[in-house]
Amino acid sequence: MDVIDLAVAADWEFDVDFVRLVGEAAVREGLTTKAIWPADLGETVRRLAAGEMDIRFLLDRASATSLEFLGLQDFLRGRGRDVLDPVEKLRWASDKATMHLEFIAGGLMTPNTIILPSFASRYDSGITEADLVPLGTPFVIKPANTTGGSLGVVKEARTIEAVAAARRTYPMDKYLLQERIQPREENGKRFWFRGFFILGLVQCAWWDDRTHLYAEITPDDLDGYGLHALYPIVRRIASVSKLRFFSTEIVRDETGRSVVIDYVNESCDMRLQSGHADGVPDALVAAVASRIASFARDRLAPGDRLNLNRKGGT
C-alpha cells in the first residue's frame, strides 16, 4: 500500500505554486506527499477504495468549489483521517451574518451593522432612513454568503433605494449594511491589514483595500506602530470561527480602534507576489506551507516519526 502522509487537493490553476511549496516543505520534513488535481481525482478515490493507498492528512483546497471532491473528503473522514478544513465548517464560517453575531459574542470589534433577510424571503427590508443614520454616509452593502472578488459589494451606498437594488442582485442571500471604516494613514501607510491563520501560526501583512497590494510588516513596523496587537485578534477569530486555515481583514481606524472587516475568507488566495502583483508576499506563503508540513509530521504516530528520523527526515 502507498501511504501518503500529506496530500493536497486543488482545483484552481493559480494554486500550482502553493501546492508545489507545500509539497517541497513536506519533503523537507521527510513526508510522502501527493497533489490531487481534478484529473487525478478518480484514480485516487479508486485506489483508496481498493486499499491500494492511504492518505493520513489532507489539505483540501477543492471541495468548496468542486463538489466532485467531496467524495474524497468524506472517504477520508469516514476513516478517521484529518481534513483541513471540513466543508461544513467552511460553509458555516463563510456566512458573514452568522460570523458578525459570533464575533460580537466573542468580544471582537466589528463595524456597526444591520443584517437584512434575503429578498426572496422578505420583499420589504423593514428599515427606514433613520435606521441608516448610525452607519454614516456612505455605507457598505454586502451579501452574507456570495463571496469572491467583492461580488455584490456596494462600497458607496447612500440611500434606501441602493439597499433595495442591492438585495435584488442575489435575492436568495441575506445582506449586511455596514459602517464604512476609514483606516488611519501615517507616513504613507494605510492601516489596513490582512491576517492569516494556519494551524496555530499567525502571519500578518499590510494590505491596501483599493489596490489589493500587499507589503510585508517589518520588525520596525511591529514596534513603531504597535502592530503586535494584530496577532491576538487573528487568534481570537480562529477561536470563534473554528477554522484552522483562513485569512481576515483588520483595520486600525483614525481613533485607534482595531476593527475586523470581511470577517473570514475561508479559501485563502495564496498566489505568490513574485508572480502576481497582487499576490501574497512569498515569505508569508512559504511560512504557511512549512506550517502545514510540520503539522502533518506532528500528526504521525510516534513510531512513524521515529522511522522518519531513521531515514534522515528532519
N, C-alpha and C positions, 0 to 999 in steps of 0.2 A: 504493500500500500504506500502511495505517495502521501507524506504528511506535510502540509503547508502550515507553517507557523503563523504567517501573516499574509492575507490576501486583500487585494483592493479591487472592489467592483466600481467601475466607472463607465459613464455613457456620454460624457462631454468631451469633444475633441480638444478643448483647451486645458483639460486636466492632464494631458500627456506628461508635461514636465513635473507636475506634482506627484503623479503616480511613480514616475522614474525616481524622484528624490526619496519617496517612501521606500521603494524597493532597494535603493542604494544604502539607505540607513539600516534597513533590515539585514542586509548582507554584512554590514559592519558589526552588527550585533550577533552575527553567526546564525541568523534565522533563515529558514527556507521561505520563499516569497513567490507570489503569483499575482499578475494583473488579470482581471476578468473584464474584458470588453464585451459588447453585445455579440460579436462574432464568436466569442469563447464560451458564452453562457450555456448553450445547450449541451456541449460536450462536458463542461464542468459539472453540471447537475447530473448528467448521466453517470459520470464516474463516481460522484458522491453516492448516488443511489445504489450503485453496484458494489460499493465498498472498496473501490479501487483508489479512493482519495479521501483524505480528511483535511478539514480546514479548522485550525484552532481559534483564530481570531480574524474577523472580517471588518475592514473599514468599508462601509457601504456608501458610495457616492452616487448610486444609481437608482435605488428603489423608489425614491421620492419623485423621480421624473420619468422613469421607465418601469411600468408596472410589471413587466415580464421578469424583472429581477426579484420581485417579492418572493417567488418560489424558492430562490436561493437563500434569502434571509430566513424564511420560515423553516426550511430544511435544517439549517444550521442551529437555529434557536431551539428547534424541537429536540436536538441532540445535546443541548446544554452549552453550545458554543456562544462566545461573546460576539455581539454585533454592535458596531459603532455607527450610527445610533439607530435603535429600532424605529421603524417608520411611524408607529402610533405616537411615539414621543415627539418626533419631528412635527407631526400634524398638530398635536396639542400646543406645542410651543410656538408654532407659526401663526396662530390666531392672535393678532395684535390686541383685540378687545379682551380676550382672556388674560393675556400677559399684562395688560395695563392694570387690571384689577389685582392680579397676583403680585405685581411689582409694588403697588401701593401697600398691600398687606405685608410685603416683605421689607418695607421701610426704604424703598428706592425712590429717588426724586424723579418725577415724570412731568411732562408738560400738562397744563390744565387741559382737560379732555372731556368731550361729550361723546358718548357711544350711542350710535343710532342703529335701529333694526334694519334688516335688508328691505329694499324697496318692494321685493316680491311678497314679503310677509306683512308689510305695512306701508301703504302708499304715502300716507301723511307722516312726515318725520316727527311731528308733535312739538317742534321747537319754534321759538319766536325770535325776533331780532334782539329782544332783551336777553335771551339765553346766550347769545353770541358775545355779549359785551365782555365777560371775563376772559375770553380768548384773545382779545385785542384784534387789531386790524393791520395787515392782513393775517388770516389764519390758514392752517393747513387742513386739507381734506385727504384722507387716505382709506382705501379699503382694508378690511381686517385680515383677509386671507389671500387676496390676489397680490402676489409679490414678484419681485424681479424687475430690475431696470426702472424702478419708480412707476410701475404700471398703475394707472388710475389715480396717481397722486396729483393734487392741485395745491401748489405752494403759495398762490396769491389770491386765495378766496376772500371775498368781502361781504357777500350777501346770502340771504336765504335762497335766492334763485340759483346761486352757484352750488349750494348744497343739494338742491333738488336735481340739478343737472348731473352732478357727480354720482348720485345714488342710482341713476338710471344706467350708468356705464357698466356696472357689474351688479345687476338687480338682485342676484341671489346672495350677495355678500353684505355683511354688516359694515358700517363705516365709522371712522373716528374723525371728529373735528378737534383739532389741537391748536393750542397756543404756538405761535412761531417763535422759537428760541433764537435769540441773537447771540452769537458767540463773542466773547471778549477778543479784542485784537490788540496786539502789542508787538513791537519790534518786527513788524512784517509777518507775524504769525497769527493765524486764525485758530482759536482754541476749540477745534472740533477734532475728535479722536475716534479711531477705530480700535476696539479691543478684541482680542482673540482668546478664546479659552479652549485648550486641548488637553483633556485628561489630567487636569490639575495644574497645567502650565498656563500662565497668563502672559500674553505678548500685546503691547500697545504701540500704536503709531499715530503720527499726525495724519489727518485726512481732511481734504477740502471738499465740502459738500457741493461746491459749484463746479469744480474741475474734475473731481473724483481722483485727484492725485494724492499719493502717499509721500510721507517723508519720515525717516527714522527718528525716534526720540533718542537724543544723545544723553549721556550722563549729566552734562551741564544743564540740559533741559529739565531732567528729573529734579535736580536740586534747585535750580534757579527759579523754576515756575511751580514747584511743589506738585509735580505730576505723579509722585508716588501714590497719591490718593486715588488714582485711577484703578489701580490693581485690586484693592479690596472690593471696589464696586463691581468689577467683572466677576470676581469670585462670588459675590452675593447673587448676581444674575444667574450664575451656574447653579447655585443652591435653589433658587426659585424656579428656574426653567426645567431643571432636572436633565439638561443636556450636557454631554461631555465634549462636544465639539461645536462651536458656534462663533459668530462674531457679533458685535454690538456697536452702537454709536453713542458716544458721550460728549456732551457739550459743556464747557465751562462758560457760563454767561457773564454779562457785564457786572453782575452783583456778586460773582464768586461762587454761585451755585453750580454743582456738577449734575446736569440733567441727562437722563438716559433717553435717547432718541432712537426710533426704529428698533425696537426692543431686542429682538433676537433674529439674526439672519442664520437660519439653521443649515443652509447649504452654502458654505463659505466659498467665495471666489478666490482661488489660490494661484492665479496666474502670476508668473514672475515679472517683476518690474523690469528686469533686464531684457525681456522680450515684448513687454507691453507697457506703454507709457502710463496707463492707469492700473498697472499690476501692483501686487504686494511686494514690499522690499524683500529681496532674495534671502537675506539673512533670517528674516522672520519666518518665511516659508520653510527654510531649511531647519529651523528650530522646531517647527510644528512636525515636520517629517521625522525628525530624530526622536521627538517625544512619543510619537505613535509607535516607532520601532522599539524603544526602550520599554514602553508599557507592554507590548506584545511579548517581549522577552520575560518581563517580570511575571506575566500570566502563566508561564510554563511551570510545570511541576518541578519540585526541587531536583529530581533525578534528571529531567530533561535539561535543566540549566547546567547541571554538573557535566552532562555529556557535551554541551556546547563548549564549556571551558576546556574539556579534554581535547576537543577538536581545534582549539585555538581561538574560539569566539571570545570577544572582549566583554 
